[in-house]
Amino acid sequence: MPKQPKKSKKKEIADPCPICNEELYLDNEFTQRVGLLGDYDDVIGWLCPYCKSEFDTDNHLVKFMGENGMRGEA
């Protein structure tokens, strides 16, 4: 009986939001993060599409969107 070729297991990439833990990974080319642009169309950060928390380009929390629409500055 011939040997069956090994099937490679697809490595799942984990990319959770630091606040709500929802998965942000979409595929090898795209993420679900929403880019935030500054006054001159430069990228200044990103927003989680699930919890609406905002982060800078170094993934530091800038604004926290809590339950019931309560917002907090970080």
Distance bins in CASP14 RR format, pairs under 12 A and 6 or more apart:
PFRMAT RR
TARGET T0000
AUTHOR 0000-0000-0000
RMODE 2
METHOD distances of the structure
MODEL  1
10 27 0 0 0 0 0 1 0 0 0 0 0
10 28 0 0 0 0 0 1 0 0 0 0 0
11 25 0 0 0 0 0 1 0 0 0 0 0
11 28 0 0 0 0 0 1 0 0 0 0 0
12 23 0 0 0 0 1 0 0 0 0 0 0
12 25 0 0 0 0 1 0 0 0 0 0 0
13 23 0 0 0 0 1 0 0 0 0 0 0
13 24 0 0 0 0 1 0 0 0 0 0 0
13 25 1 0 1 0 0 0 0 0 0 0 0
13 26 0 0 0 0 1 0 0 0 0 0 0
13 27 0 0 0 0 1 0 0 0 0 0 0
13 28 0 0 0 0 1 0 0 0 0 0 0
13 31 0 0 0 0 0 1 0 0 0 0 0
14 21 0 0 0 0 0 1 0 0 0 0 0
14 22 0 0 0 0 0 1 0 0 0 0 0
14 23 1 0 0 1 0 0 0 0 0 0 0
14 24 0 0 0 0 1 0 0 0 0 0 0
14 25 1 0 0 1 0 0 0 0 0 0 0
15 21 0 0 0 0 0 1 0 0 0 0 0
15 22 0 0 0 0 1 0 0 0 0 0 0
15 23 1 0 0 1 0 0 0 0 0 0 0
15 24 1 0 1 0 0 0 0 0 0 0 0
15 25 1 1 0 0 0 0 0 0 0 0 0
15 26 0 0 0 0 1 0 0 0 0 0 0
15 27 0 0 0 0 0 1 0 0 0 0 0
15 28 0 0 0 0 0 1 0 0 0 0 0
15 30 0 0 0 0 0 1 0 0 0 0 0
15 31 1 0 0 1 0 0 0 0 0 0 0
15 32 0 0 0 0 1 0 0 0 0 0 0
15 33 0 0 0 0 1 0 0 0 0 0 0
15 46 0 0 0 0 0 1 0 0 0 0 0
15 48 0 0 0 0 0 1 0 0 0 0 0
15 59 0 0 0 0 0 1 0 0 0 0 0
16 22 1 0 0 1 0 0 0 0 0 0 0
16 23 1 0 1 0 0 0 0 0 0 0 0
16 24 1 0 0 1 0 0 0 0 0 0 0
16 25 0 0 0 0 1 0 0 0 0 0 0
16 31 0 0 0 0 0 1 0 0 0 0 0
16 32 0 0 0 0 0 1 0 0 0 0 0
16 33 0 0 0 0 0 1 0 0 0 0 0
16 48 0 0 0 0 1 0 0 0 0 0 0
16 50 0 0 0 0 0 1 0 0 0 0 0
16 51 0 0 0 0 0 1 0 0 0 0 0
16 59 0 0 0 0 0 1 0 0 0 0 0
17 23 0 0 0 0 1 0 0 0 0 0 0
17 24 1 0 1 0 0 0 0 0 0 0 0
17 25 0 0 0 0 0 1 0 0 0 0 0
17 31 0 0 0 0 0 1 0 0 0 0 0
17 32 0 0 0 0 1 0 0 0 0 0 0
17 33 0 0 0 0 1 0 0 0 0 0 0
17 34 0 0 0 0 0 1 0 0 0 0 0
17 46 0 0 0 0 1 0 0 0 0 0 0
17 47 0 0 0 0 1 0 0 0 0 0 0
17 48 1 0 1 0 0 0 0 0 0 0 0
17 49 0 0 0 0 1 0 0 0 0 0 0
17 50 1 0 0 1 0 0 0 0 0 0 0
17 51 1 0 0 1 0 0 0 0 0 0 0
17 52 0 0 0 0 0 1 0 0 0 0 0
17 53 1 0 0 1 0 0 0 0 0 0 0
17 54 0 0 0 0 0 1 0 0 0 0 0
17 55 0 0 0 0 1 0 0 0 0 0 0
17 59 0 0 0 0 0 1 0 0 0 0 0
17 61 0 0 0 0 0 1 0 0 0 0 0
17 64 0 0 0 0 0 1 0 0 0 0 0
17 65 0 0 0 0 0 1 0 0 0 0 0
18 24 0 0 0 0 1 0 0 0 0 0 0
18 33 0 0 0 0 0 1 0 0 0 0 0
18 46 0 0 0 0 0 1 0 0 0 0 0
18 48 0 0 0 0 1 0 0 0 0 0 0
18 50 0 0 0 0 0 1 0 0 0 0 0
18 51 0 0 0 0 1 0 0 0 0 0 0
18 53 0 0 0 0 1 0 0 0 0 0 0
18 54 0 0 0 0 0 1 0 0 0 0 0
18 55 1 0 0 1 0 0 0 0 0 0 0
18 58 0 0 0 0 0 1 0 0 0 0 0
18 59 1 0 0 1 0 0 0 0 0 0 0
18 60 0 0 0 0 1 0 0 0 0 0 0
18 61 1 0 0 1 0 0 0 0 0 0 0
18 62 0 0 0 0 0 1 0 0 0 0 0
18 64 0 0 0 0 0 1 0 0 0 0 0
18 74 0 0 0 0 0 1 0 0 0 0 0
19 47 0 0 0 0 0 1 0 0 0 0 0
19 48 1 0 0 1 0 0 0 0 0 0 0
19 50 0 0 0 0 1 0 0 0 0 0 0
19 51 1 0 1 0 0 0 0 0 0 0 0
19 52 0 0 0 0 1 0 0 0 0 0 0
19 53 1 0 1 0 0 0 0 0 0 0 0
19 54 0 0 0 0 1 0 0 0 0 0 0
19 55 0 0 0 0 1 0 0 0 0 0 0
19 59 0 0 0 0 0 1 0 0 0 0 0
19 60 0 0 0 0 0 1 0 0 0 0 0
19 61 1 0 0 1 0 0 0 0 0 0 0
19 62 0 0 0 0 0 1 0 0 0 0 0
19 63 0 0 0 0 0 1 0 0 0 0 0
19 64 1 0 0 1 0 0 0 0 0 0 0
19 65 0 0 0 0 1 0 0 0 0 0 0
19 66 0 0 0 0 1 0 0 0 0 0 0
19 67 0 0 0 0 0 1 0 0 0 0 0
19 72 0 0 0 0 0 1 0 0 0 0 0
19 74 0 0 0 0 0 1 0 0 0 0 0
20 32 0 0 0 0 0 1 0 0 0 0 0
20 47 0 0 0 0 0 1 0 0 0 0 0
20 48 1 0 0 1 0 0 0 0 0 0 0
20 49 0 0 0 0 0 1 0 0 0 0 0
20 50 1 0 1 0 0 0 0 0 0 0 0
20 51 1 1 0 0 0 0 0 0 0 0 0
20 52 0 0 0 0 1 0 0 0 0 0 0
20 53 1 0 0 1 0 0 0 0 0 0 0
20 61 0 0 0 0 0 1 0 0 0 0 0
20 64 0 0 0 0 0 1 0 0 0 0 0
20 65 0 0 0 0 1 0 0 0 0 0 0
20 66 0 0 0 0 1 0 0 0 0 0 0
20 67 0 0 0 0 0 1 0 0 0 0 0
21 48 0 0 0 0 0 1 0 0 0 0 0
21 50 0 0 0 0 1 0 0 0 0 0 0
21 51 0 0 0 0 1 0 0 0 0 0 0
21 53 0 0 0 0 0 1 0 0 0 0 0
22 32 0 0 0 0 1 0 0 0 0 0 0
22 33 0 0 0 0 0 1 0 0 0 0 0
22 48 1 0 0 1 0 0 0 0 0 0 0
22 49 0 0 0 0 1 0 0 0 0 0 0
22 50 1 0 1 0 0 0 0 0 0 0 0
22 51 1 0 0 1 0 0 0 0 0 0 0
22 52 0 0 0 0 0 1 0 0 0 0 0
22 53 0 0 0 0 0 1 0 0 0 0 0
23 31 0 0 0 0 0 1 0 0 0 0 0
23 32 1 0 0 1 0 0 0 0 0 0 0
23 33 0 0 0 0 0 1 0 0 0 0 0
23 48 0 0 0 0 0 1 0 0 0 0 0
23 49 0 0 0 0 0 1 0 0 0 0 0
23 50 0 0 0 0 1 0 0 0 0 0 0
24 30 0 0 0 0 0 1 0 0 0 0 0
24 31 1 0 1 0 0 0 0 0 0 0 0
24 32 1 0 1 0 0 0 0 0 0 0 0
24 33 1 0 1 0 0 0 0 0 0 0 0
24 34 0 0 0 0 1 0 0 0 0 0 0
24 35 0 0 0 0 0 1 0 0 0 0 0
24 46 0 0 0 0 1 0 0 0 0 0 0
24 47 0 0 0 0 0 1 0 0 0 0 0
24 48 1 0 0 1 0 0 0 0 0 0 0
24 49 0 0 0 0 1 0 0 0 0 0 0
24 50 0 0 0 0 1 0 0 0 0 0 0
24 51 0 0 0 0 0 1 0 0 0 0 0
24 53 0 0 0 0 0 1 0 0 0 0 0
24 55 0 0 0 0 0 1 0 0 0 0 0
24 59 0 0 0 0 0 1 0 0 0 0 0
25 31 1 0 0 1 0 0 0 0 0 0 0
25 32 1 0 0 1 0 0 0 0 0 0 0
25 33 0 0 0 0 1 0 0 0 0 0 0
26 32 1 0 1 0 0 0 0 0 0 0 0
26 33 0 0 0 0 1 0 0 0 0 0 0
26 34 0 0 0 0 0 1 0 0 0 0 0
26 49 0 0 0 0 0 1 0 0 0 0 0
31 46 0 0 0 0 1 0 0 0 0 0 0
31 47 0 0 0 0 0 1 0 0 0 0 0
31 48 0 0 0 0 0 1 0 0 0 0 0
31 49 0 0 0 0 1 0 0 0 0 0 0
32 46 0 0 0 0 1 0 0 0 0 0 0
32 47 0 0 0 0 0 1 0 0 0 0 0
32 48 0 0 0 0 1 0 0 0 0 0 0
32 49 1 0 1 0 0 0 0 0 0 0 0
32 50 0 0 0 0 1 0 0 0 0 0 0
32 51 0 0 0 0 0 1 0 0 0 0 0
33 43 0 0 0 0 0 1 0 0 0 0 0
33 45 0 0 0 0 1 0 0 0 0 0 0
33 46 1 0 1 0 0 0 0 0 0 0 0
33 47 1 0 0 1 0 0 0 0 0 0 0
33 48 1 0 0 1 0 0 0 0 0 0 0
33 49 1 0 0 1 0 0 0 0 0 0 0
33 50 0 0 0 0 0 1 0 0 0 0 0
33 53 0 0 0 0 0 1 0 0 0 0 0
33 54 0 0 0 0 0 1 0 0 0 0 0
33 55 0 0 0 0 1 0 0 0 0 0 0
33 57 0 0 0 0 0 1 0 0 0 0 0
33 59 0 0 0 0 1 0 0 0 0 0 0
34 43 0 0 0 0 0 1 0 0 0 0 0
34 45 0 0 0 0 1 0 0 0 0 0 0
34 46 1 0 0 1 0 0 0 0 0 0 0
34 47 1 0 1 0 0 0 0 0 0 0 0
34 48 1 0 0 1 0 0 0 0 0 0 0
34 49 1 0 1 0 0 0 0 0 0 0 0
34 50 0 0 0 0 0 1 0 0 0 0 0
34 51 0 0 0 0 0 1 0 0 0 0 0
34 52 0 0 0 0 1 0 0 0 0 0 0
34 53 0 0 0 0 0 1 0 0 0 0 0
34 54 0 0 0 0 1 0 0 0 0 0 0
34 55 0 0 0 0 0 1 0 0 0 0 0
35 41 0 0 0 0 0 1 0 0 0 0 0
35 42 0 0 0 0 0 1 0 0 0 0 0
35 43 1 0 0 1 0 0 0 0 0 0 0
35 44 0 0 0 0 1 0 0 0 0 0 0
35 45 1 0 0 1 0 0 0 0 0 0 0
35 46 1 0 1 0 0 0 0 0 0 0 0
35 47 1 0 0 1 0 0 0 0 0 0 0
35 48 0 0 0 0 0 1 0 0 0 0 0
35 49 0 0 0 0 0 1 0 0 0 0 0
35 54 0 0 0 0 1 0 0 0 0 0 0
35 55 0 0 0 0 1 0 0 0 0 0 0
35 56 0 0 0 0 0 1 0 0 0 0 0
35 57 0 0 0 0 1 0 0 0 0 0 0
36 42 0 0 0 0 0 1 0 0 0 0 0
36 43 1 0 0 1 0 0 0 0 0 0 0
36 44 1 0 1 0 0 0 0 0 0 0 0
36 45 1 0 1 0 0 0 0 0 0 0 0
36 46 1 0 0 1 0 0 0 0 0 0 0
36 47 1 0 1 0 0 0 0 0 0 0 0
36 48 0 0 0 0 0 1 0 0 0 0 0
36 52 0 0 0 0 0 1 0 0 0 0 0
36 53 0 0 0 0 0 1 0 0 0 0 0
36 54 1 0 0 1 0 0 0 0 0 0 0
36 55 0 0 0 0 1 0 0 0 0 0 0
36 56 0 0 0 0 1 0 0 0 0 0 0
36 57 0 0 0 0 1 0 0 0 0 0 0
36 62 0 0 0 0 1 0 0 0 0 0 0
36 63 0 0 0 0 0 1 0 0 0 0 0
37 43 1 0 0 1 0 0 0 0 0 0 0
37 44 1 0 0 1 0 0 0 0 0 0 0
37 45 0 0 0 0 1 0 0 0 0 0 0
37 46 0 0 0 0 0 1 0 0 0 0 0
37 47 0 0 0 0 0 1 0 0 0 0 0
37 57 0 0 0 0 0 1 0 0 0 0 0
38 44 1 0 1 0 0 0 0 0 0 0 0
38 45 0 0 0 0 1 0 0 0 0 0 0
38 56 0 0 0 0 0 1 0 0 0 0 0
38 57 0 0 0 0 0 1 0 0 0 0 0
42 57 0 0 0 0 1 0 0 0 0 0 0
43 55 0 0 0 0 0 1 0 0 0 0 0
43 56 0 0 0 0 1 0 0 0 0 0 0
43 57 1 0 0 1 0 0 0 0 0 0 0
43 58 0 0 0 0 0 1 0 0 0 0 0
44 54 0 0 0 0 1 0 0 0 0 0 0
44 55 0 0 0 0 0 1 0 0 0 0 0
44 56 1 0 0 1 0 0 0 0 0 0 0
44 57 1 0 0 1 0 0 0 0 0 0 0
44 58 0 0 0 0 0 1 0 0 0 0 0
44 60 0 0 0 0 0 1 0 0 0 0 0
44 62 0 0 0 0 1 0 0 0 0 0 0
45 53 0 0 0 0 0 1 0 0 0 0 0
45 54 1 0 0 1 0 0 0 0 0 0 0
45 55 1 0 0 1 0 0 0 0 0 0 0
45 56 1 0 1 0 0 0 0 0 0 0 0
45 57 1 0 1 0 0 0 0 0 0 0 0
45 58 0 0 0 0 1 0 0 0 0 0 0
45 59 0 0 0 0 1 0 0 0 0 0 0
45 60 0 0 0 0 1 0 0 0 0 0 0
45 61 0 0 0 0 0 1 0 0 0 0 0
45 62 1 0 0 1 0 0 0 0 0 0 0
45 63 0 0 0 0 0 1 0 0 0 0 0
46 52 0 0 0 0 0 1 0 0 0 0 0
46 53 0 0 0 0 1 0 0 0 0 0 0
46 54 1 0 0 1 0 0 0 0 0 0 0
46 55 1 0 1 0 0 0 0 0 0 0 0
46 56 0 0 0 0 1 0 0 0 0 0 0
46 57 1 0 0 1 0 0 0 0 0 0 0
46 58 0 0 0 0 0 1 0 0 0 0 0
46 59 0 0 0 0 1 0 0 0 0 0 0
46 60 0 0 0 0 0 1 0 0 0 0 0
46 61 0 0 0 0 0 1 0 0 0 0 0
46 62 0 0 0 0 1 0 0 0 0 0 0
46 63 0 0 0 0 0 1 0 0 0 0 0
47 53 1 0 0 1 0 0 0 0 0 0 0
47 54 1 0 1 0 0 0 0 0 0 0 0
47 55 1 0 0 1 0 0 0 0 0 0 0
47 56 0 0 0 0 0 1 0 0 0 0 0
47 61 0 0 0 0 0 1 0 0 0 0 0
47 62 0 0 0 0 1 0 0 0 0 0 0
47 63 0 0 0 0 1 0 0 0 0 0 0
47 64 0 0 0 0 0 1 0 0 0 0 0
47 65 0 0 0 0 1 0 0 0 0 0 0
48 54 0 0 0 0 1 0 0 0 0 0 0
48 55 1 0 0 1 0 0 0 0 0 0 0
48 59 0 0 0 0 0 1 0 0 0 0 0
48 61 0 0 0 0 0 1 0 0 0 0 0
48 62 0 0 0 0 0 1 0 0 0 0 0
48 63 0 0 0 0 0 1 0 0 0 0 0
48 64 0 0 0 0 0 1 0 0 0 0 0
48 65 0 0 0 0 1 0 0 0 0 0 0
48 66 0 0 0 0 0 1 0 0 0 0 0
49 65 0 0 0 0 0 1 0 0 0 0 0
50 65 0 0 0 0 1 0 0 0 0 0 0
50 66 0 0 0 0 0 1 0 0 0 0 0
51 61 0 0 0 0 0 1 0 0 0 0 0
51 63 0 0 0 0 0 1 0 0 0 0 0
51 64 0 0 0 0 1 0 0 0 0 0 0
51 65 1 0 1 0 0 0 0 0 0 0 0
51 66 1 0 0 1 0 0 0 0 0 0 0
51 67 0 0 0 0 1 0 0 0 0 0 0
51 69 0 0 0 0 0 1 0 0 0 0 0
51 70 0 0 0 0 0 1 0 0 0 0 0
51 71 0 0 0 0 0 1 0 0 0 0 0
52 62 0 0 0 0 0 1 0 0 0 0 0
52 63 0 0 0 0 1 0 0 0 0 0 0
52 64 0 0 0 0 1 0 0 0 0 0 0
52 65 1 1 0 0 0 0 0 0 0 0 0
52 66 0 0 0 0 1 0 0 0 0 0 0
52 67 0 0 0 0 0 1 0 0 0 0 0
52 69 0 0 0 0 1 0 0 0 0 0 0
52 70 0 0 0 0 0 1 0 0 0 0 0
52 71 0 0 0 0 1 0 0 0 0 0 0
52 72 0 0 0 0 0 1 0 0 0 0 0
53 59 0 0 0 0 0 1 0 0 0 0 0
53 60 0 0 0 0 0 1 0 0 0 0 0
53 61 1 0 0 1 0 0 0 0 0 0 0
53 62 0 0 0 0 1 0 0 0 0 0 0
53 63 1 0 0 1 0 0 0 0 0 0 0
53 64 1 0 1 0 0 0 0 0 0 0 0
53 65 1 0 1 0 0 0 0 0 0 0 0
53 66 1 0 0 1 0 0 0 0 0 0 0
53 69 0 0 0 0 0 1 0 0 0 0 0
53 70 0 0 0 0 0 1 0 0 0 0 0
53 71 0 0 0 0 1 0 0 0 0 0 0
53 72 0 0 0 0 1 0 0 0 0 0 0
53 73 0 0 0 0 0 1 0 0 0 0 0
53 74 0 0 0 0 1 0 0 0 0 0 0
54 60 0 0 0 0 0 1 0 0 0 0 0
54 61 1 0 0 1 0 0 0 0 0 0 0
54 62 1 0 1 0 0 0 0 0 0 0 0
54 63 1 0 1 0 0 0 0 0 0 0 0
54 64 0 0 0 0 1 0 0 0 0 0 0
54 65 1 0 0 1 0 0 0 0 0 0 0
54 66 0 0 0 0 0 1 0 0 0 0 0
54 71 0 0 0 0 1 0 0 0 0 0 0
54 72 0 0 0 0 0 1 0 0 0 0 0
54 73 0 0 0 0 1 0 0 0 0 0 0
54 74 0 0 0 0 1 0 0 0 0 0 0
55 61 1 0 1 0 0 0 0 0 0 0 0
55 62 1 0 1 0 0 0 0 0 0 0 0
55 63 0 0 0 0 1 0 0 0 0 0 0
55 64 0 0 0 0 0 1 0 0 0 0 0
55 65 0 0 0 0 0 1 0 0 0 0 0
55 74 0 0 0 0 1 0 0 0 0 0 0
56 62 1 0 1 0 0 0 0 0 0 0 0
56 63 0 0 0 0 0 1 0 0 0 0 0
56 74 0 0 0 0 1 0 0 0 0 0 0
59 74 0 0 0 0 0 1 0 0 0 0 0
60 74 1 0 0 1 0 0 0 0 0 0 0
61 71 0 0 0 0 0 1 0 0 0 0 0
61 72 0 0 0 0 1 0 0 0 0 0 0
61 73 0 0 0 0 1 0 0 0 0 0 0
61 74 1 0 1 0 0 0 0 0 0 0 0
62 71 0 0 0 0 0 1 0 0 0 0 0
62 72 0 0 0 0 1 0 0 0 0 0 0
62 73 1 0 0 1 0 0 0 0 0 0 0
62 74 1 0 1 0 0 0 0 0 0 0 0
63 69 0 0 0 0 0 1 0 0 0 0 0
63 70 0 0 0 0 0 1 0 0 0 0 0
63 71 1 0 0 1 0 0 0 0 0 0 0
63 72 1 0 0 1 0 0 0 0 0 0 0
63 73 1 0 0 1 0 0 0 0 0 0 0
63 74 1 0 0 1 0 0 0 0 0 0 0
64 70 0 0 0 0 1 0 0 0 0 0 0
64 71 1 0 0 1 0 0 0 0 0 0 0
64 72 1 0 1 0 0 0 0 0 0 0 0
64 73 1 0 0 1 0 0 0 0 0 0 0
64 74 1 0 0 1 0 0 0 0 0 0 0
65 71 1 0 1 0 0 0 0 0 0 0 0
65 72 1 0 0 1 0 0 0 0 0 0 0
65 73 0 0 0 0 0 1 0 0 0 0 0
65 74 0 0 0 0 0 1 0 0 0 0 0
66 72 1 0 0 1 0 0 0 0 0 0 0
66 74 0 0 0 0 0 1 0 0 0 0 0
END
